[in-house]
Amino acid sequence: MTEKEFLDYYKPFEDFEKDVYSNIFTRVIAEDVEKEQLIWHKDKTDRVVKVIYGTGWKLQKDNELPFELEIGNNYHINKEQFHRLLKGDSELKLEIKEL
């Protein structure tokens, strides 16, 4: 596996930037993503994540039990806080606002 293939494998989503606000973007994770691709990671900024659609997906933060994401709800993720997504039953679409 080449370095590009490795990096693409562990970035199992597609981002779409909004034109109006540079700190808000949309992320889509395909229904057929492999659970091994959804790895523990941390972000460089605080974020508020809003679920646009998707069923059965869970968010797990460091030292916490996973909880199911609900459509329309916002979730705060602190800068440098380890977290991961757990695969759901459908495609997942998120609106992410970097604070």
JOFEN-V482705 format. One record per helix or strand. SS is the DSSP state (alpha for helix, beta for strand). FROM is the first residue (numbers start at 1). TO is the last residue. If there is no record, write none. Layout:
ss;from;to
SS;FROM;TO
SS;FROM;TO
//
This chain:
ss;from;to
alpha;3;9
beta;13;17
beta;24;29
alpha;35;37
beta;41;41
beta;47;53
beta;58;61
beta;67;68
beta;74;77
beta;83;86
beta;92;98
//
